């Protein structure tokens, strides 16, 4: 039996989805990335750079991780 893997987003996709939906601000997303050691300090500019591909992807064809 061949089972499909779970569709679990990575932290960048998850944060981008939260920013697009309005659940988080970009500053809050930057704090989360700092806490998870993706950035060395709360860096909003770097967060925008990291999340931009996921934000563009979700705005082009709708968020594929939207469970509402």
N, C-alpha and C positions, 0 to 999 in steps of 0.2 A: 504494500500500500504506500503510495507516494503522497505525502502531505505537504502542503504549501507552508512556507515559513511565516511566522507572525510578522505583521507589518508594524514594526516598532520604530518610531522616528528617533534620530539621534538628538543630542541636546540642542544643536543649532536649529534643526527643523522644528523642534518643539518650542523653543524660544521665539523663533520667527512667527510661528502660528499664533502664539500668545500675543505678540506685538501687533500683528495684523488684526486680530480679533478685538484688541483693545483691553485685554486682560492685564497686560504689562506695558509699562512705558519702556522706551529704549534705555533709559537710565537704570531701571530695575533689571532689565536683561543684562546690562553691563555688570551690575552687581552679582548676578547669578553666574556669569562667566568667570568673574574674578574668584568667587567662592569655589568654583569647580576647577580652578587652576588653568583655565584656558587663556587668561590674561594675567599679567603680574600685578595690575592695579585696575581700578574701575576706569575703564577707557571706553567712552561712548563712541568715539570715532572708530576705533578698532572693532567694536561690537557691530556698528553699522556696516563696516566692511565685511565682517564674517557672516552676518545675517542677510545681506543684500541678495545673494543668489537664491536663497530660500524664500525671501519675501517676493522677489520677482516671479519665481516659479509658482507660488501660491496665488499671486494676483493674475497670472496669465490663464491658469486653468482651474482655479479654485483650489482651496487647500485640500490636499489628499489625506490630511490627518484630522480633518474636521469631523467630530463625532456628534455633532448637535442634531 
